[in-house]
Amino acid sequence: MPAISVIIPAYNSEKTIQKTINSVLGQNFTDLEVIVINDDSQDSTLDIVSQFNDSRLKIFSYPHGGGSLSRNRGFSHAVGEFVSFLDADDLWTLDKLKCQLEALQRTPTAMVAYSWTDYIDESDRFLCAGTHITANGDVYEQLLIANFLENGSNPLIRREAFSELGGFDESLPAGQDWDMWLRLAARYHFVAVPAVQIFYRVSANSLSSHLLRQEQACLQVLEKACQQRKPVFPDTYSQSVANIYKYLVCKSLQAPLHRQKGFLGAIFLWKFFINDRYRFQRTYFTFKLLFKIMIILILPSSMAMSLLTSIKTAAASKSY
């Protein structure tokens, strides 16, 4: 029986699934199983996965159900004492599972181990660093303020803890990862591995409607969490709301750029400003975001993208 079950939901993932699976099968911890849930892919995803010749890899195909249902379906096949989820376009460093397992073994009171994330583009090029936060023990309050795990490809979880919570909430349209990590943090301790071990791939195919869906879902997750376990500090809720809108503003500034996303970015920026208790200490940051939004609203998409890229490159060179 393998110690760790890795679950990979895959839907139309032909461009990335091979690299993703290789980053798991190449782990320096080998006592694992890899469960790929083919979510009714219409491309060559299933053909690519079927070409792997490794007895640790198991493939199950289902009618299309979405990410959360696919993860829960994968868990129903898992037999490992620990479980980790990996999106079909993300990557792990080859020591990810080993380091997280050792962290849990050193900290028997912890049920979840997590690492740091960096962001890559569709060609595996580095985009930016993640938050790189190290928090141990009862991290619920910090996780309520901001999802410092950042994505669904991060933690290693003791099987019994995940099982007791009944899996991912399939009713949420987005934010299912944050919801699960909050539910875990409300009951159990976390332990950090202070190293970059997850590479989250940023795709350029997001639509503006996704931003509105994310707004609704994140606020829903926050309300749900606060009902289950009330925050200790009175300003935690407002800080969390501010960070939700800060995140949404930044998402609105990612390619592809167009005026509709610019308008949404302006609305999100205003909501960030009115909820941020540090608004007057962060005026430079706020005006910088406003300047970028104005560029998107005023200039044609191609010109806006070119100008913002030039500004980002110049800023990076100056800081270097």
C-alpha positions as CSV (number, residue, x, y, z in Angstrom):
1,M,0.0,0.0,0.0
2,P,1.6,3.4,-1.0
3,A,2.2,6.0,1.6
4,I,1.0,8.9,-0.5
5,S,-1.8,9.2,-3.1
6,V,-1.4,12.0,-5.6
7,I,-4.6,13.0,-7.4
8,I,-4.5,14.8,-10.7
9,P,-7.8,16.0,-12.3
10,A,-7.4,16.4,-16.0
11,Y,-9.7,18.1,-18.5
12,N,-8.3,19.0,-22.0
13,S,-4.8,19.2,-20.6
14,E,-2.8,17.8,-23.5
15,K,-0.4,20.7,-23.5
16,T,0.8,20.3,-19.9
17,I,-0.2,16.9,-18.5
18,Q,3.0,15.1,-19.5
19,K,5.2,17.5,-17.7
20,T,2.9,17.5,-14.7
21,I,2.9,13.7,-14.3
22,N,6.7,13.6,-14.8
23,S,7.1,16.0,-11.9
24,V,5.3,13.5,-9.7
25,L,6.8,10.2,-11.0
26,G,10.2,11.8,-10.8
27,Q,9.9,12.5,-7.1
28,N,12.7,11.4,-4.9
29,F,10.1,9.9,-2.6
30,T,8.8,6.8,-4.6
31,D,6.3,5.1,-2.3
32,L,3.3,6.7,-4.0
33,E,0.4,6.2,-6.4
34,V,-0.7,8.7,-9.0
35,I,-4.4,8.8,-9.7
36,V,-5.4,10.7,-12.9
37,I,-9.1,11.5,-13.2
38,N,-9.8,12.1,-16.9
39,D,-12.8,14.5,-16.7
40,D,-14.2,13.6,-20.2
41,S,-11.3,15.4,-22.0
42,Q,-12.0,16.0,-25.7
43,D,-8.4,16.4,-26.7
44,S,-5.5,13.9,-26.6
45,T,-5.1,14.0,-22.8
46,L,-6.1,10.4,-22.3
47,D,-3.8,9.2,-25.0
48,I,-0.8,11.0,-23.5
49,V,-1.5,9.7,-20.0
50,S,-2.0,6.2,-21.3
51,Q,1.5,6.2,-22.8
52,F,3.2,6.2,-19.3
53,N,4.6,2.9,-18.4
54,D,4.6,3.1,-14.6
55,S,2.7,0.7,-12.3
56,R,2.1,3.6,-9.9
57,L,-0.1,5.4,-12.4
58,K,-3.8,4.7,-12.4
59,I,-6.3,6.3,-14.8
60,F,-10.0,6.7,-14.3
61,S,-12.4,8.3,-16.8
62,Y,-15.7,9.9,-15.9
63,P,-18.3,12.2,-17.5
64,H,-17.4,15.8,-17.1
65,G,-17.9,17.1,-13.6
66,G,-15.4,19.9,-12.9
67,G,-12.4,20.1,-10.7
68,S,-13.9,19.6,-7.3
69,L,-15.9,16.6,-8.3
70,S,-12.8,15.1,-10.0
71,R,-10.7,15.6,-6.9
72,N,-13.3,13.9,-4.8
73,R,-13.6,11.1,-7.3
74,G,-9.9,10.7,-7.2
75,F,-9.9,10.5,-3.4
76,S,-12.5,7.7,-3.6
77,H,-9.8,5.6,-5.3
78,A,-6.9,6.6,-3.1
79,V,-5.4,4.2,-0.5
80,G,-2.4,6.3,0.8
81,E,-2.1,7.4,4.3
82,F,-1.4,10.9,2.9
83,V,-3.0,12.7,0.0
84,S,-2.0,15.6,-2.3
85,F,-3.7,17.2,-5.2
86,L,-2.1,18.5,-8.3
87,D,-3.7,20.5,-11.1
88,A,-2.9,19.2,-14.6
89,D,-0.9,22.3,-15.6
90,D,1.2,22.8,-12.4
91,L,4.6,21.4,-11.5
92,W,6.4,20.2,-8.4
93,T,10.0,20.2,-7.5
94,L,11.3,16.7,-7.2
95,D,11.7,16.9,-3.4
96,K,8.2,18.3,-2.7
97,L,6.6,15.2,-1.3
98,K,9.6,14.1,0.6
99,C,10.0,17.4,2.4
100,Q,6.4,17.7,3.2
101,L,6.1,14.2,4.5
102,E,9.2,14.7,6.7
103,A,7.6,17.9,8.1
104,L,4.4,16.0,9.1
105,Q,6.5,13.2,10.6
106,R,8.4,15.7,12.7
107,T,5.2,17.4,13.8
108,P,2.7,14.7,14.7
109,T,0.1,17.3,15.8
110,A,0.0,18.7,12.3
111,M,-2.4,17.4,9.7
112,V,-1.3,19.5,6.8
113,A,2.1,20.4,5.4
114,Y,2.5,23.1,2.8
115,S,5.3,24.8,0.8
116,W,5.9,28.0,-1.1
117,T,4.7,28.8,-4.6
118,D,6.2,30.6,-7.6
119,Y,4.4,31.5,-10.8
120,I,5.3,30.4,-14.3
121,D,3.8,31.1,-17.8
122,E,2.6,28.7,-20.5
123,S,6.2,28.2,-21.5
124,D,7.5,27.3,-18.0
125,R,9.2,30.7,-17.7
126,F,9.3,32.3,-14.2
127,L,6.7,35.1,-13.8
128,C,6.8,36.1,-10.2
129,A,7.3,34.8,-6.7
130,G,4.4,33.9,-4.5
131,T,3.8,35.2,-0.9
132,H,6.3,32.8,0.7
133,I,4.7,33.0,4.1
134,T,5.8,30.6,6.9
135,A,3.1,29.9,9.5
136,N,2.9,26.9,11.7
137,G,0.3,25.5,14.2
138,D,-3.1,27.2,14.3
139,V,-3.0,29.2,11.1
140,Y,-6.7,29.7,10.7
141,E,-6.7,33.5,11.4
142,Q,-3.9,34.1,8.9
143,L,-5.4,31.9,6.3
144,L,-8.7,33.7,6.7
145,I,-7.0,37.0,5.9
146,A,-5.3,35.7,2.8
147,N,-4.9,32.3,1.2
148,F,-1.2,32.0,1.6
149,L,-1.3,28.4,0.3
150,E,-2.2,30.2,-3.0
151,N,-3.4,27.2,-5.0
152,G,-4.8,23.6,-5.0
153,S,-1.5,22.0,-5.9
154,N,0.2,22.8,-2.6
155,P,-0.5,20.8,0.6
156,L,0.1,17.2,1.7
157,I,-2.8,16.2,4.0
158,R,-3.2,13.3,6.4
159,R,-5.9,11.1,4.9
160,E,-8.1,11.0,8.0
161,A,-8.3,14.8,8.2
162,F,-9.5,15.2,4.6
163,S,-11.9,12.3,4.9
164,E,-13.5,13.7,8.1
165,L,-14.3,17.0,6.2
166,G,-16.1,15.1,3.4
167,G,-14.0,16.4,0.5
168,F,-14.2,19.6,-1.6
169,D,-17.4,21.6,-1.7
170,E,-18.8,20.8,-5.1
171,S,-21.4,23.5,-4.8
172,L,-18.9,26.4,-5.0
173,P,-18.4,27.9,-8.4
174,A,-14.8,28.9,-7.5
175,G,-12.6,29.2,-4.4
176,Q,-12.9,25.6,-3.5
177,D,-9.2,25.3,-2.6
178,W,-9.4,28.2,-0.1
179,D,-12.6,26.7,1.4
180,M,-10.9,23.4,2.0
181,W,-7.8,24.8,3.5
182,L,-9.9,27.0,5.8
183,R,-12.0,24.0,6.9
184,L,-8.8,22.1,7.6
185,A,-7.2,25.0,9.5
186,A,-10.4,25.5,11.6
187,R,-9.7,22.1,13.1
188,Y,-6.1,21.1,12.6
189,H,-2.6,22.4,12.8
190,F,-0.4,23.2,9.7
191,V,3.3,22.9,9.3
192,A,5.3,24.9,6.7
193,V,8.2,23.8,4.4
194,P,9.9,27.1,3.8
195,A,11.0,26.4,0.2
196,V,9.5,26.9,-3.3
197,Q,8.2,23.6,-4.3
198,I,5.1,24.4,-6.4
199,F,5.1,26.1,-9.7
200,Y,1.7,27.5,-10.5
201,R,1.0,28.0,-14.2
202,V,-0.7,31.3,-15.2
203,S,-2.9,30.8,-18.3
204,A,-3.9,33.7,-20.6
205,N,-7.4,32.3,-21.4
206,S,-9.2,33.7,-18.4
207,L,-12.4,35.7,-19.2
208,S,-13.8,38.7,-17.3
209,S,-16.8,36.7,-16.3
210,H,-14.5,34.5,-14.3
211,L,-13.5,37.5,-12.2
212,L,-17.1,38.1,-11.2
213,R,-17.6,34.4,-10.4
214,Q,-14.4,34.5,-8.3
215,E,-15.6,37.6,-6.4
216,Q,-18.9,35.9,-5.5
217,A,-17.3,32.7,-4.6
218,C,-14.5,34.2,-2.4
219,L,-17.1,36.3,-0.4
220,Q,-19.2,33.1,0.0
221,V,-16.2,31.1,1.2
222,L,-15.3,33.9,3.7
223,E,-18.9,34.1,5.1
224,K,-19.1,30.3,5.4
225,A,-15.8,30.1,7.2
226,C,-16.7,32.9,9.7
227,Q,-20.0,31.1,10.5
228,Q,-18.1,27.9,11.3
229,R,-15.4,29.5,13.4
230,K,-15.5,33.2,14.3
231,P,-12.3,35.2,13.9
232,V,-10.6,36.2,17.1
233,F,-9.5,39.7,16.0
234,P,-12.3,42.2,15.1
235,D,-10.6,43.5,11.9
236,T,-9.8,40.1,10.4
237,Y,-13.0,40.1,8.3
238,S,-12.4,43.5,6.7
239,Q,-8.7,42.6,6.1
240,S,-9.9,39.5,4.3
241,V,-12.4,41.4,2.2
242,A,-9.7,43.9,1.3
243,N,-7.3,41.2,0.2
244,I,-10.0,39.5,-1.9
245,Y,-10.4,42.7,-3.9
246,K,-6.6,43.3,-4.0
247,Y,-6.3,39.8,-5.6
248,L,-9.1,40.5,-8.0
249,V,-7.6,43.9,-9.1
250,C,-4.3,42.1,-9.8
251,K,-6.1,39.4,-11.8
252,S,-7.9,42.1,-13.9
253,L,-4.4,43.4,-14.9
254,Q,-3.3,40.0,-16.3
255,A,-3.5,39.2,-20.0
256,P,-5.6,39.2,-22.1
257,L,-6.3,42.9,-21.5
258,H,-9.4,44.6,-22.7
259,R,-11.7,47.5,-21.5
260,Q,-14.2,45.2,-19.8
261,K,-11.5,43.9,-17.5
262,G,-10.3,47.4,-17.0
263,F,-13.8,48.5,-15.8
264,L,-14.0,45.5,-13.4
265,G,-10.5,46.4,-12.2
266,A,-11.6,49.9,-11.4
267,I,-14.6,48.6,-9.4
268,F,-12.5,46.1,-7.5
269,L,-9.9,48.8,-6.8
270,W,-12.6,51.0,-5.2
271,K,-13.8,48.1,-3.1
272,F,-10.3,47.3,-2.0
273,F,-9.7,50.9,-1.0
274,I,-12.9,51.2,1.1
275,N,-12.2,47.9,2.9
276,D,-8.5,48.4,3.5
277,R,-7.7,49.8,6.9
278,Y,-4.2,50.7,5.7
279,R,-5.5,52.6,2.7
280,F,-3.7,55.9,3.6
281,Q,-0.4,54.1,4.2
282,R,-0.7,52.4,0.8
283,T,-1.6,55.3,-1.5
284,Y,1.4,54.8,-3.8
285,F,0.4,51.2,-4.3
286,T,-3.3,52.2,-5.0
287,F,-2.3,54.9,-7.5
288,K,0.0,52.5,-9.3
289,L,-2.9,50.1,-9.8
290,L,-5.1,53.0,-10.8
291,F,-2.6,54.1,-13.4
292,K,-2.4,50.7,-14.9
293,I,-6.2,50.4,-15.1
294,M,-6.4,53.8,-16.8
295,I,-3.9,52.5,-19.5
296,I,-6.2,49.5,-20.1
297,L,-9.3,51.8,-20.3
298,I,-7.8,54.4,-22.6
299,L,-5.5,52.5,-25.0
300,P,-6.2,49.7,-27.4
301,S,-5.5,46.3,-26.0
302,S,-2.3,45.6,-27.9
303,M,-0.8,49.0,-27.0
304,A,-1.9,48.7,-23.3
305,M,-0.2,45.3,-23.1
306,S,3.0,46.6,-24.7
307,L,3.2,49.6,-22.4
308,L,2.4,47.6,-19.2
309,T,5.0,45.0,-20.2
310,S,7.6,47.8,-20.8
311,I,6.8,49.3,-17.4
312,K,7.1,45.9,-15.7
313,T,10.5,45.2,-17.4
314,A,11.8,48.7,-16.5
315,A,10.8,48.3,-12.9
316,A,12.4,44.8,-12.7
317,S,15.7,46.1,-14.2
318,K,15.7,49.0,-11.8
319,S,15.2,46.8,-8.7
320,Y,17.9,44.5,-10.0
